[in-house]
């Protein structure tokens, strides 16, 4: 009988990262969450590409 905690010799940061990823995983998954964030950024990129706002003076980039 092996204990999972005893046999886990990975780095502390790797174990912490895997714990966070598993604990706070979105219900639909990380891919859906990332695609949603990218879709939310599309208006900012569209405004910049269409030059609807003069961003040269302000030096703002999305």
PDBQT receptor file of N, H, CA, C and O in Angstrom, charges set to zero:
ATOM      1  N   UNK A   1       0.845  -1.178   0.000  1.00  0.00    +0.000 N 
ATOM      2  CA  UNK A   1       0.000   0.000   0.000  1.00  0.00    +0.000 C 
ATOM      3  C   UNK A   1       0.889   1.239   0.000  1.00  0.00    +0.000 C 
ATOM      4  O   UNK A   1       1.724   1.410   0.889  1.00  0.00    +0.000 OA
ATOM      5  N   UNK A   2       0.709   2.101  -0.997  1.00  0.00    +0.000 N 
ATOM      6  H   UNK A   2       0.031   1.963  -1.718  1.00  0.00    +0.000 HD
ATOM      7  CA  UNK A   2       1.522   3.307  -1.077  1.00  0.00    +0.000 C 
ATOM      8  C   UNK A   2       0.668   4.518  -0.743  1.00  0.00    +0.000 C 
ATOM      9  O   UNK A   2      -0.513   4.597  -1.083  1.00  0.00    +0.000 OA
ATOM     10  N   UNK A   3       1.292   5.427  -0.086  1.00  0.00    +0.000 N 
ATOM     11  H   UNK A   3       2.251   5.363   0.190  1.00  0.00    +0.000 HD
ATOM     12  CA  UNK A   3       0.621   6.670   0.262  1.00  0.00    +0.000 C 
ATOM     13  C   UNK A   3       0.994   7.708  -0.790  1.00  0.00    +0.000 C 
ATOM     14  O   UNK A   3       2.173   7.895  -1.090  1.00  0.00    +0.000 OA
ATOM     15  N   UNK A   4       0.001   8.377  -1.346  1.00  0.00    +0.000 N 
ATOM     16  H   UNK A   4      -0.956   8.225  -1.102  1.00  0.00    +0.000 HD
ATOM     17  CA  UNK A   4       0.245   9.334  -2.424  1.00  0.00    +0.000 C 
ATOM     18  C   UNK A   4       1.080  10.514  -1.944  1.00  0.00    +0.000 C 
ATOM     19  O   UNK A   4       1.896  11.035  -2.704  1.00  0.00    +0.000 OA
ATOM     20  N   UNK A   5       0.895  10.942  -0.711  1.00  0.00    +0.000 N 
ATOM     21  H   UNK A   5       0.232  10.519  -0.094  1.00  0.00    +0.000 HD
ATOM     22  CA  UNK A   5       1.644  12.078  -0.195  1.00  0.00    +0.000 C 
ATOM     23  C   UNK A   5       3.107  11.733   0.037  1.00  0.00    +0.000 C 
ATOM     24  O   UNK A   5       3.970  12.597  -0.119  1.00  0.00    +0.000 OA
ATOM     25  N   UNK A   6       3.404  10.517   0.398  1.00  0.00    +0.000 N 
ATOM     26  H   UNK A   6       2.704   9.815   0.525  1.00  0.00    +0.000 HD
ATOM     27  CA  UNK A   6       4.775  10.105   0.656  1.00  0.00    +0.000 C 
ATOM     28  C   UNK A   6       5.533   9.930  -0.653  1.00  0.00    +0.000 C 
ATOM     29  O   UNK A   6       6.711  10.281  -0.720  1.00  0.00    +0.000 OA
ATOM     30  N   UNK A   7       4.905   9.406  -1.685  1.00  0.00    +0.000 N 
ATOM     31  H   UNK A   7       3.948   9.121  -1.630  1.00  0.00    +0.000 HD
ATOM     32  CA  UNK A   7       5.570   9.132  -2.949  1.00  0.00    +0.000 C 
ATOM     33  C   UNK A   7       5.685  10.358  -3.849  1.00  0.00    +0.000 C 
ATOM     34  O   UNK A   7       6.345  10.282  -4.885  1.00  0.00    +0.000 OA
ATOM     35  N   UNK A   8       5.077  11.469  -3.499  1.00  0.00    +0.000 N 
ATOM     36  H   UNK A   8       4.540  11.531  -2.657  1.00  0.00    +0.000 HD
ATOM     37  CA  UNK A   8       5.103  12.664  -4.341  1.00  0.00    +0.000 C 
ATOM     38  C   UNK A   8       6.379  13.447  -4.061  1.00  0.00    +0.000 C 
ATOM     39  O   UNK A   8       6.469  14.175  -3.072  1.00  0.00    +0.000 OA
ATOM     40  N   UNK A   9       7.367  13.288  -4.943  1.00  0.00    +0.000 N 
ATOM     41  H   UNK A   9       7.294  12.696  -5.746  1.00  0.00    +0.000 HD
ATOM     42  CA  UNK A   9       8.665  13.937  -4.762  1.00  0.00    +0.000 C 
ATOM     43  C   UNK A   9       8.835  15.146  -5.681  1.00  0.00    +0.000 C 
ATOM     44  O   UNK A   9       9.958  15.591  -5.920  1.00  0.00    +0.000 OA
ATOM     45  N   UNK A  10       7.740  15.672  -6.189  1.00  0.00    +0.000 N 
ATOM     46  H   UNK A  10       6.828  15.310  -5.995  1.00  0.00    +0.000 HD
ATOM     47  CA  UNK A  10       7.837  16.831  -7.061  1.00  0.00    +0.000 C 
ATOM     48  C   UNK A  10       8.163  18.085  -6.255  1.00  0.00    +0.000 C 
ATOM     49  O   UNK A  10       8.048  18.110  -5.030  1.00  0.00    +0.000 OA
ATOM     50  N   UNK A  11       8.566  19.107  -6.971  1.00  0.00    +0.000 N 
ATOM     51  H   UNK A  11       8.660  19.086  -7.966  1.00  0.00    +0.000 HD
ATOM     52  CA  UNK A  11       8.891  20.383  -6.363  1.00  0.00    +0.000 C 
ATOM     53  C   UNK A  11       7.659  20.937  -5.641  1.00  0.00    +0.000 C 
ATOM     54  O   UNK A  11       6.525  20.667  -6.038  1.00  0.00    +0.000 OA
ATOM     55  N   UNK A  12       7.890  21.709  -4.584  1.00  0.00    +0.000 N 
ATOM     56  H   UNK A  12       8.811  21.928  -4.262  1.00  0.00    +0.000 HD
ATOM     57  CA  UNK A  12       6.801  22.287  -3.800  1.00  0.00    +0.000 C 
ATOM     58  C   UNK A  12       5.950  23.212  -4.664  1.00  0.00    +0.000 C 
ATOM     59  O   UNK A  12       4.725  23.221  -4.540  1.00  0.00    +0.000 OA
ATOM     60  N   UNK A  13       6.583  23.982  -5.530  1.00  0.00    +0.000 N 
ATOM     61  H   UNK A  13       7.578  23.975  -5.630  1.00  0.00    +0.000 HD
ATOM     62  CA  UNK A  13       5.842  24.916  -6.374  1.00  0.00    +0.000 C 
ATOM     63  C   UNK A  13       4.993  24.179  -7.405  1.00  0.00    +0.000 C 
ATOM     64  O   UNK A  13       3.889  24.618  -7.728  1.00  0.00    +0.000 OA
ATOM     65  N   UNK A  14       5.499  23.067  -7.920  1.00  0.00    +0.000 N 
ATOM     66  H   UNK A  14       6.396  22.710  -7.658  1.00  0.00    +0.000 HD
ATOM     67  CA  UNK A  14       4.731  22.269  -8.875  1.00  0.00    +0.000 C 
ATOM     68  C   UNK A  14       3.514  21.670  -8.184  1.00  0.00    +0.000 C 
ATOM     69  O   UNK A  14       2.414  21.685  -8.735  1.00  0.00    +0.000 OA
ATOM     70  N   UNK A  15       3.708  21.145  -6.981  1.00  0.00    +0.000 N 
ATOM     71  H   UNK A  15       4.601  21.132  -6.533  1.00  0.00    +0.000 HD
ATOM     72  CA  UNK A  15       2.570  20.591  -6.237  1.00  0.00    +0.000 C 
ATOM     73  C   UNK A  15       1.543  21.670  -5.920  1.00  0.00    +0.000 C 
ATOM     74  O   UNK A  15       0.340  21.430  -6.022  1.00  0.00    +0.000 OA
ATOM     75  N   UNK A  16       2.012  22.867  -5.535  1.00  0.00    +0.000 N 
ATOM     76  H   UNK A  16       2.989  23.062  -5.452  1.00  0.00    +0.000 HD
ATOM     77  CA  UNK A  16       1.097  23.968  -5.236  1.00  0.00    +0.000 C 
ATOM     78  C   UNK A  16       0.337  24.392  -6.494  1.00  0.00    +0.000 C 
ATOM     79  O   UNK A  16      -0.873  24.615  -6.437  1.00  0.00    +0.000 OA
ATOM     80  N   UNK A  17       1.039  24.507  -7.636  1.00  0.00    +0.000 N 
ATOM     81  H   UNK A  17       2.022  24.326  -7.681  1.00  0.00    +0.000 HD
ATOM     82  CA  UNK A  17       0.402  24.883  -8.890  1.00  0.00    +0.000 C 
ATOM     83  C   UNK A  17      -0.659  23.858  -9.286  1.00  0.00    +0.000 C 
ATOM     84  O   UNK A  17      -1.763  24.231  -9.684  1.00  0.00    +0.000 OA
ATOM     85  N   UNK A  18      -0.334  22.577  -9.181  1.00  0.00    +0.000 N 
ATOM     86  H   UNK A  18       0.563  22.274  -8.858  1.00  0.00    +0.000 HD
ATOM     87  CA  UNK A  18      -1.304  21.541  -9.527  1.00  0.00    +0.000 C 
ATOM     88  C   UNK A  18      -2.503  21.557  -8.580  1.00  0.00    +0.000 C 
ATOM     89  O   UNK A  18      -3.632  21.300  -8.997  1.00  0.00    +0.000 OA
ATOM     90  N   UNK A  19      -2.257  21.859  -7.309  1.00  0.00    +0.000 N 
ATOM     91  H   UNK A  19      -1.340  22.068  -6.970  1.00  0.00    +0.000 HD
ATOM     92  CA  UNK A  19      -3.364  21.968  -6.356  1.00  0.00    +0.000 C 
ATOM     93  C   UNK A  19      -4.292  23.120  -6.739  1.00  0.00    +0.000 C 
ATOM     94  O   UNK A  19      -5.514  22.966  -6.739  1.00  0.00    +0.000 OA
ATOM     95  N   UNK A  20      -3.696  24.290  -7.071  1.00  0.00    +0.000 N 
ATOM     96  H   UNK A  20      -2.704  24.414  -7.071  1.00  0.00    +0.000 HD
ATOM     97  CA  UNK A  20      -4.499  25.461  -7.434  1.00  0.00    +0.000 C 
ATOM     98  C   UNK A  20      -5.288  25.186  -8.712  1.00  0.00    +0.000 C 
ATOM     99  O   UNK A  20      -6.470  25.519  -8.797  1.00  0.00    +0.000 OA
ATOM    100  N   UNK A  21      -4.637  24.579  -9.706  1.00  0.00    +0.000 N 
ATOM    101  H   UNK A  21      -3.677  24.309  -9.638  1.00  0.00    +0.000 HD
ATOM    102  CA  UNK A  21      -5.316  24.268 -10.961  1.00  0.00    +0.000 C 
ATOM    103  C   UNK A  21      -6.479  23.311 -10.721  1.00  0.00    +0.000 C 
ATOM    104  O   UNK A  21      -7.545  23.466 -11.317  1.00  0.00    +0.000 OA
ATOM    105  N   UNK A  22      -6.281  22.338  -9.863  1.00  0.00    +0.000 N 
ATOM    106  H   UNK A  22      -5.415  22.212  -9.378  1.00  0.00    +0.000 HD
ATOM    107  CA  UNK A  22      -7.342  21.376  -9.595  1.00  0.00    +0.000 C 
ATOM    108  C   UNK A  22      -8.440  21.974  -8.718  1.00  0.00    +0.000 C 
ATOM    109  O   UNK A  22      -9.623  21.715  -8.940  1.00  0.00    +0.000 OA
ATOM    110  N   UNK A  23      -8.053  22.767  -7.730  1.00  0.00    +0.000 N 
ATOM    111  H   UNK A  23      -7.092  22.977  -7.550  1.00  0.00    +0.000 HD
ATOM    112  CA  UNK A  23      -9.026  23.310  -6.775  1.00  0.00    +0.000 C 
ATOM    113  C   UNK A  23      -9.903  24.385  -7.390  1.00  0.00    +0.000 C 
ATOM    114  O   UNK A  23     -11.106  24.411  -7.132  1.00  0.00    +0.000 OA
ATOM    115  N   UNK A  24      -9.334  25.273  -8.196  1.00  0.00    +0.000 N 
ATOM    116  H   UNK A  24      -8.357  25.252  -8.406  1.00  0.00    +0.000 HD
ATOM    117  CA  UNK A  24     -10.064  26.420  -8.735  1.00  0.00    +0.000 C 
ATOM    118  C   UNK A  24     -10.419  26.248 -10.207  1.00  0.00    +0.000 C 
ATOM    119  O   UNK A  24     -10.637  27.238 -10.906  1.00  0.00    +0.000 OA
ATOM    120  N   UNK A  25     -10.479  25.027 -10.683  1.00  0.00    +0.000 N 
ATOM    121  H   UNK A  25     -10.302  24.223 -10.116  1.00  0.00    +0.000 HD
ATOM    122  CA  UNK A  25     -10.804  24.751 -12.075  1.00  0.00    +0.000 C 
ATOM    123  C   UNK A  25     -12.228  25.236 -12.377  1.00  0.00    +0.000 C 
ATOM    124  O   UNK A  25     -13.155  24.947 -11.621  1.00  0.00    +0.000 OA
ATOM    125  N   UNK A  26     -12.403  25.983 -13.494  1.00  0.00    +0.000 N 
ATOM    126  H   UNK A  26     -11.649  26.218 -14.109  1.00  0.00    +0.000 HD
ATOM    127  CA  UNK A  26     -13.754  26.412 -13.871  1.00  0.00    +0.000 C 
ATOM    128  C   UNK A  26     -14.620  25.204 -14.218  1.00  0.00    +0.000 C 
ATOM    129  O   UNK A  26     -14.097  24.174 -14.644  1.00  0.00    +0.000 OA
ATOM    130  N   UNK A  27     -15.936  25.316 -14.042  1.00  0.00    +0.000 N 
ATOM    131  H   UNK A  27     -16.361  26.152 -13.696  1.00  0.00    +0.000 HD
ATOM    132  CA  UNK A  27     -16.817  24.171 -14.311  1.00  0.00    +0.000 C 
ATOM    133  C   UNK A  27     -16.732  23.648 -15.741  1.00  0.00    +0.000 C 
ATOM    134  O   UNK A  27     -16.832  22.440 -15.957  1.00  0.00    +0.000 OA
ATOM    135  N   UNK A  28     -16.550  24.533 -16.720  1.00  0.00    +0.000 N 
ATOM    136  H   UNK A  28     -16.469  25.514 -16.544  1.00  0.00    +0.000 HD
ATOM    137  CA  UNK A  28     -16.491  24.102 -18.111  1.00  0.00    +0.000 C 
ATOM    138  C   UNK A  28     -15.072  23.827 -18.596  1.00  0.00    +0.000 C 
ATOM    139  O   UNK A  28     -14.888  23.365 -19.723  1.00  0.00    +0.000 OA
ATOM    140  N   UNK A  29     -14.082  24.099 -17.780  1.00  0.00    +0.000 N 
ATOM    141  H   UNK A  29     -14.232  24.474 -16.865  1.00  0.00    +0.000 HD
ATOM    142  CA  UNK A  29     -12.699  23.818 -18.149  1.00  0.00    +0.000 C 
ATOM    143  C   UNK A  29     -11.918  25.080 -18.454  1.00  0.00    +0.000 C 
ATOM    144  O   UNK A  29     -12.478  26.157 -18.656  1.00  0.00    +0.000 OA
ATOM    145  N   UNK A  30     -10.600  24.911 -18.482  1.00  0.00    +0.000 N 
ATOM    146  H   UNK A  30     -10.144  24.035 -18.318  1.00  0.00    +0.000 HD
ATOM    147  CA  UNK A  30      -9.715  26.055 -18.700  1.00  0.00    +0.000 C 
ATOM    148  C   UNK A  30      -9.756  26.558 -20.134  1.00  0.00    +0.000 C 
ATOM    149  O   UNK A  30      -9.574  27.753 -20.366  1.00  0.00    +0.000 OA
ATOM    150  N   UNK A  31      -9.990  25.681 -21.100  1.00  0.00    +0.000 N 
ATOM    151  H   UNK A  31     -10.137  24.710 -20.911  1.00  0.00    +0.000 HD
ATOM    152  CA  UNK A  31     -10.013  26.115 -22.500  1.00  0.00    +0.000 C 
ATOM    153  C   UNK A  31     -11.181  27.067 -22.733  1.00  0.00    +0.000 C 
ATOM    154  O   UNK A  31     -11.020  28.097 -23.388  1.00  0.00    +0.000 OA
ATOM    155  N   UNK A  32     -12.332  26.736 -22.214  1.00  0.00    +0.000 N 
ATOM    156  H   UNK A  32     -12.463  25.899 -21.682  1.00  0.00    +0.000 HD
ATOM    157  CA  UNK A  32     -13.506  27.597 -22.373  1.00  0.00    +0.000 C 
ATOM    158  C   UNK A  32     -13.276  28.930 -21.672  1.00  0.00    +0.000 C 
ATOM    159  O   UNK A  32     -13.665  29.979 -22.185  1.00  0.00    +0.000 OA
ATOM    160  N   UNK A  33     -12.646  28.892 -20.503  1.00  0.00    +0.000 N 
ATOM    161  H   UNK A  33     -12.330  28.039 -20.086  1.00  0.00    +0.000 HD
ATOM    162  CA  UNK A  33     -12.361  30.122 -19.766  1.00  0.00    +0.000 C 
ATOM    163  C   UNK A  33     -11.409  31.025 -20.552  1.00  0.00    +0.000 C 
ATOM    164  O   UNK A  33     -11.628  32.233 -20.637  1.00  0.00    +0.000 OA
ATOM    165  N   UNK A  34     -10.356  30.444 -21.124  1.00  0.00    +0.000 N 
ATOM    166  H   UNK A  34     -10.177  29.462 -21.055  1.00  0.00    +0.000 HD
ATOM    167  CA  UNK A  34      -9.381  31.218 -21.903  1.00  0.00    +0.000 C 
ATOM    168  C   UNK A  34     -10.005  31.773 -23.183  1.00  0.00    +0.000 C 
ATOM    169  O   UNK A  34      -9.723  32.908 -23.566  1.00  0.00    +0.000 OA
ATOM    170  N   UNK A  35     -10.843  30.990 -23.841  1.00  0.00    +0.000 N 
ATOM    171  H   UNK A  35     -11.072  30.067 -23.530  1.00  0.00    +0.000 HD
ATOM    172  CA  UNK A  35     -11.523  31.476 -25.047  1.00  0.00    +0.000 C 
ATOM    173  C   UNK A  35     -12.451  32.631 -24.684  1.00  0.00    +0.000 C 
ATOM    174  O   UNK A  35     -12.553  33.601 -25.435  1.00  0.00    +0.000 OA
ATOM    175  N   UNK A  36     -13.119  32.538 -23.555  1.00  0.00    +0.000 N 
ATOM    176  H   UNK A  36     -13.036  31.750 -22.945  1.00  0.00    +0.000 HD
ATOM    177  CA  UNK A  36     -13.972  33.637 -23.106  1.00  0.00    +0.000 C 
ATOM    178  C   UNK A  36     -13.183  34.912 -22.860  1.00  0.00    +0.000 C 
ATOM    179  O   UNK A  36     -13.640  36.002 -23.204  1.00  0.00    +0.000 OA
ATOM    180  N   UNK A  37     -12.003  34.784 -22.267  1.00  0.00    +0.000 N 
ATOM    181  H   UNK A  37     -11.632  33.898 -21.988  1.00  0.00    +0.000 HD
ATOM    182  CA  UNK A  37     -11.157  35.962 -22.066  1.00  0.00    +0.000 C 
ATOM    183  C   UNK A  37     -10.699  36.561 -23.390  1.00  0.00    +0.000 C 
ATOM    184  O   UNK A  37     -10.668  37.781 -23.549  1.00  0.00    +0.000 OA
ATOM    185  N   UNK A  38     -10.347  35.703 -24.333  1.00  0.00    +0.000 N 
ATOM    186  H   UNK A  38     -10.372  34.712 -24.204  1.00  0.00    +0.000 HD
ATOM    187  CA  UNK A  38      -9.935  36.211 -25.645  1.00  0.00    +0.000 C 
ATOM    188  C   UNK A  38     -11.079  36.916 -26.356  1.00  0.00    +0.000 C 
ATOM    189  O   UNK A  38     -10.869  37.942 -27.002  1.00  0.00    +0.000 OA
ATOM    190  N   UNK A  39     -12.284  36.378 -26.245  1.00  0.00    +0.000 N 
ATOM    191  H   UNK A  39     -12.455  35.545 -25.720  1.00  0.00    +0.000 HD
ATOM    192  CA  UNK A  39     -13.436  37.030 -26.855  1.00  0.00    +0.000 C 
ATOM    193  C   UNK A  39     -13.707  38.374 -26.187  1.00  0.00    +0.000 C 
ATOM    194  O   UNK A  39     -14.109  39.329 -26.852  1.00  0.00    +0.000 OA
ATOM    195  N   UNK A  40     -13.491  38.451 -24.886  1.00  0.00    +0.000 N 
ATOM    196  H   UNK A  40     -13.165  37.675 -24.346  1.00  0.00    +0.000 HD
ATOM    197  CA  UNK A  40     -13.686  39.715 -24.178  1.00  0.00    +0.000 C 
ATOM    198  C   UNK A  40     -12.668  40.771 -24.608  1.00  0.00    +0.000 C 
ATOM    199  O   UNK A  40     -12.949  41.967 -24.526  1.00  0.00    +0.000 OA
ATOM    200  N   UNK A  41     -11.492  40.343 -25.066  1.00  0.00    +0.000 N 
ATOM    201  H   UNK A  41     -11.264  39.372 -25.133  1.00  0.00    +0.000 HD
ATOM    202  CA  UNK A  41     -10.473  41.295 -25.528  1.00  0.00    +0.000 C 
ATOM    203  C   UNK A  41     -10.688  41.757 -26.965  1.00  0.00    +0.000 C 
ATOM    204  O   UNK A  41     -10.087  42.747 -27.383  1.00  0.00    +0.000 OA
ATOM    205  N   UNK A  42     -11.524  41.069 -27.724  1.00  0.00    +0.000 N 
ATOM    206  H   UNK A  42     -12.012  40.265 -27.385  1.00  0.00    +0.000 HD
ATOM    207  CA  UNK A  42     -11.714  41.421 -29.130  1.00  0.00    +0.000 C 
ATOM    208  C   UNK A  42     -12.166  42.865 -29.351  1.00  0.00    +0.000 C 
ATOM    209  O   UNK A  42     -11.639  43.506 -30.260  1.00  0.00    +0.000 OA
ATOM    210  N   UNK A  43     -13.100  43.416 -28.584  1.00  0.00    +0.000 N 
ATOM    211  H   UNK A  43     -13.528  42.895 -27.845  1.00  0.00    +0.000 HD
ATOM    212  CA  UNK A  43     -13.468  44.822 -28.818  1.00  0.00    +0.000 C 
ATOM    213  C   UNK A  43     -12.292  45.785 -28.646  1.00  0.00    +0.000 C 
ATOM    214  O   UNK A  43     -12.177  46.760 -29.388  1.00  0.00    +0.000 OA
ATOM    215  N   UNK A  44     -11.421  45.518 -27.673  1.00  0.00    +0.000 N 
ATOM    216  H   UNK A  44     -11.515  44.726 -27.070  1.00  0.00    +0.000 HD
ATOM    217  CA  UNK A  44     -10.262  46.399 -27.479  1.00  0.00    +0.000 C 
ATOM    218  C   UNK A  44      -9.336  46.340 -28.688  1.00  0.00    +0.000 C 
ATOM    219  O   UNK A  44      -8.834  47.372 -29.134  1.00  0.00    +0.000 OA
ATOM    220  N   UNK A  45      -9.107  45.145 -29.220  1.00  0.00    +0.000 N 
ATOM    221  H   UNK A  45      -9.515  44.307 -28.858  1.00  0.00    +0.000 HD
ATOM    222  CA  UNK A  45      -8.259  45.030 -30.416  1.00  0.00    +0.000 C 
ATOM    223  C   UNK A  45      -8.928  45.655 -31.621  1.00  0.00    +0.000 C 
ATOM    224  O   UNK A  45      -8.254  46.269 -32.447  1.00  0.00    +0.000 OA
ATOM    225  N   UNK A  46     -10.242  45.514 -31.742  1.00  0.00    +0.000 N 
ATOM    226  H   UNK A  46     -10.790  45.015 -31.071  1.00  0.00    +0.000 HD
ATOM    227  CA  UNK A  46     -10.970  46.096 -32.879  1.00  0.00    +0.000 C 
ATOM    228  C   UNK A  46     -10.920  47.615 -32.837  1.00  0.00    +0.000 C 
ATOM    229  O   UNK A  46     -10.738  48.253 -33.874  1.00  0.00    +0.000 OA
ATOM    230  N   UNK A  47     -11.077  48.200 -31.667  1.00  0.00    +0.000 N 
ATOM    231  H   UNK A  47     -11.224  47.682 -30.825  1.00  0.00    +0.000 HD
ATOM    232  CA  UNK A  47     -11.006  49.663 -31.534  1.00  0.00    +0.000 C 
ATOM    233  C   UNK A  47      -9.625  50.160 -31.913  1.00  0.00    +0.000 C 
ATOM    234  O   UNK A  47      -9.486  51.204 -32.552  1.00  0.00    +0.000 OA
ATOM    235  N   UNK A  48      -8.609  49.419 -31.522  1.00  0.00    +0.000 N 
ATOM    236  H   UNK A  48      -8.722  48.572 -31.003  1.00  0.00    +0.000 HD
ATOM    237  CA  UNK A  48      -7.248  49.847 -31.856  1.00  0.00    +0.000 C 
ATOM    238  C   UNK A  48      -6.978  49.723 -33.355  1.00  0.00    +0.000 C 
ATOM    239  O   UNK A  48      -6.401  50.630 -33.956  1.00  0.00    +0.000 OA
ATOM    240  N   UNK A  49      -7.387  48.617 -33.959  1.00  0.00    +0.000 N 
ATOM    241  H   UNK A  49      -7.855  47.880 -33.472  1.00  0.00    +0.000 HD
ATOM    242  CA  UNK A  49      -7.132  48.400 -35.379  1.00  0.00    +0.000 C 
ATOM    243  C   UNK A  49      -7.938  49.355 -36.257  1.00  0.00    +0.000 C 
ATOM    244  O   UNK A  49      -7.452  49.791 -37.301  1.00  0.00    +0.000 OA
ATOM    245  N   UNK A  50      -9.157  49.682 -35.849  1.00  0.00    +0.000 N 
ATOM    246  H   UNK A  50      -9.552  49.328 -35.001  1.00  0.00    +0.000 HD
ATOM    247  CA  UNK A  50      -9.993  50.581 -36.647  1.00  0.00    +0.000 C 
ATOM    248  C   UNK A  50      -9.640  52.047 -36.414  1.00  0.00    +0.000 C 
ATOM    249  O   UNK A  50     -10.155  52.926 -37.105  1.00  0.00    +0.000 OA
ATOM    250  N   UNK A  51      -8.780  52.312 -35.458  1.00  0.00    +0.000 N 
ATOM    251  H   UNK A  51      -8.362  51.598 -34.896  1.00  0.00    +0.000 HD
ATOM    252  CA  UNK A  51      -8.332  53.664 -35.127  1.00  0.00    +0.000 C 
ATOM    253  C   UNK A  51      -9.501  54.568 -34.789  1.00  0.00    +0.000 C 
ATOM    254  O   UNK A  51      -9.532  55.725 -35.209  1.00  0.00    +0.000 OA
ATOM    255  N   UNK A  52     -10.458  54.059 -34.040  1.00  0.00    +0.000 N 
ATOM    256  H   UNK A  52     -10.433  53.120 -33.698  1.00  0.00    +0.000 HD
ATOM    257  CA  UNK A  52     -11.595  54.862 -33.614  1.00  0.00    +0.000 C 
ATOM    258  C   UNK A  52     -11.195  55.841 -32.523  1.00  0.00    +0.000 C 
ATOM    259  O   UNK A  52     -11.819  56.890 -32.365  1.00  0.00    +0.000 OA
ATOM    260  N   UNK A  53     -10.175  55.505 -31.783  1.00  0.00    +0.000 N 
ATOM    261  H   UNK A  53      -9.669  54.653 -31.911  1.00  0.00    +0.000 HD
ATOM    262  CA  UNK A  53      -9.677  56.366 -30.713  1.00  0.00    +0.000 C 
ATOM    263  C   UNK A  53      -8.201  56.620 -30.982  1.00  0.00    +0.000 C 
ATOM    264  O   UNK A  53      -7.459  55.702 -31.332  1.00  0.00    +0.000 OA
ATOM    265  N   UNK A  54      -7.783  57.856 -30.819  1.00  0.00    +0.000 N 
ATOM    266  H   UNK A  54      -8.386  58.602 -30.534  1.00  0.00    +0.000 HD
ATOM    267  CA  UNK A  54      -6.377  58.194 -31.026  1.00  0.00    +0.000 C 
ATOM    268  C   UNK A  54      -5.583  57.753 -29.798  1.00  0.00    +0.000 C 
ATOM    269  O   UNK A  54      -5.542  58.453 -28.786  1.00  0.00    +0.000 OA
ATOM    270  N   UNK A  55      -4.964  56.603 -29.899  1.00  0.00    +0.000 N 
ATOM    271  H   UNK A  55      -4.997  56.034 -30.721  1.00  0.00    +0.000 HD
ATOM    272  CA  UNK A  55      -4.205  56.064 -28.786  1.00  0.00    +0.000 C 
ATOM    273  C   UNK A  55      -2.739  56.497 -28.823  1.00  0.00    +0.000 C 
ATOM    274  O   UNK A  55      -1.979  56.157 -27.916  1.00  0.00    +0.000 OA
ATOM    275  N   UNK A  56      -2.333  57.232 -29.842  1.00  0.00    +0.000 N 
ATOM    276  H   UNK A  56      -2.950  57.508 -30.579  1.00  0.00    +0.000 HD
ATOM    277  CA  UNK A  56      -0.950  57.665 -29.946  1.00  0.00    +0.000 C 
ATOM    278  C   UNK A  56      -0.558  58.620 -28.843  1.00  0.00    +0.000 C 
ATOM    279  O   UNK A  56       0.550  58.544 -28.313  1.00  0.00    +0.000 OA
ATOM    280  N   UNK A  57      -1.464  59.524 -28.492  1.00  0.00    +0.000 N 
ATOM    281  H   UNK A  57      -2.364  59.586 -28.923  1.00  0.00    +0.000 HD
ATOM    282  CA  UNK A  57      -1.168  60.487 -27.430  1.00  0.00    +0.000 C 
ATOM    283  C   UNK A  57      -1.121  59.818 -26.069  1.00  0.00    +0.000 C 
ATOM    284  O   UNK A  57      -0.305  60.179 -25.221  1.00  0.00    +0.000 OA
ATOM    285  N   UNK A  58      -1.989  58.851 -25.861  1.00  0.00    +0.000 N 
ATOM    286  H   UNK A  58      -2.652  58.558 -26.550  1.00  0.00    +0.000 HD
ATOM    287  CA  UNK A  58      -2.143  58.260 -24.544  1.00  0.00    +0.000 C 
ATOM    288  C   UNK A  58      -1.137  57.133 -24.308  1.00  0.00    +0.000 C 
ATOM    289  O   UNK A  58      -0.792  56.848 -23.161  1.00  0.00    +0.000 OA
ATOM    290  N   UNK A  59      -0.672  56.501 -25.355  1.00  0.00    +0.000 N 
ATOM    291  H   UNK A  59      -0.953  56.733 -26.287  1.00  0.00    +0.000 HD
ATOM    292  CA  UNK A  59       0.264  55.368 -25.288  1.00  0.00    +0.000 C 
ATOM    293  C   UNK A  59      -0.355  54.172 -24.558  1.00  0.00    +0.000 C 
ATOM    294  O   UNK A  59       0.288  53.548 -23.712  1.00  0.00    +0.000 OA
ATOM    295  N   UNK A  60      -1.607  53.862 -24.894  1.00  0.00    +0.000 N 
ATOM    296  H   UNK A  60      -2.129  54.368 -25.581  1.00  0.00    +0.000 HD
ATOM    297  CA  UNK A  60      -2.309  52.737 -24.289  1.00  0.00    +0.000 C 
ATOM    298  C   UNK A  60      -2.372  51.604 -25.281  1.00  0.00    +0.000 C 
ATOM    299  O   UNK A  60      -2.695  51.812 -26.450  1.00  0.00    +0.000 OA
ATOM    300  N   UNK A  61      -2.065  50.407 -24.824  1.00  0.00    +0.000 N 
ATOM    301  H   UNK A  61      -1.803  50.239 -23.874  1.00  0.00    +0.000 HD
ATOM    302  CA  UNK A  61      -2.195  49.211 -25.681  1.00  0.00    +0.000 C 
ATOM    303  C   UNK A  61      -2.959  48.160 -24.904  1.00  0.00    +0.000 C 
ATOM    304  O   UNK A  61      -2.824  48.062 -23.685  1.00  0.00    +0.000 OA
ATOM    305  N   UNK A  62      -3.758  47.376 -25.603  1.00  0.00    +0.000 N 
ATOM    306  H   UNK A  62      -3.867  47.456 -26.593  1.00  0.00    +0.000 HD
ATOM    307  CA  UNK A  62      -4.493  46.314 -24.910  1.00  0.00    +0.000 C 
ATOM    308  C   UNK A  62      -3.567  45.184 -24.485  1.00  0.00    +0.000 C 
ATOM    309  O   UNK A  62      -4.019  44.207 -23.889  1.00  0.00    +0.000 OA
TER     310      UNK A  62
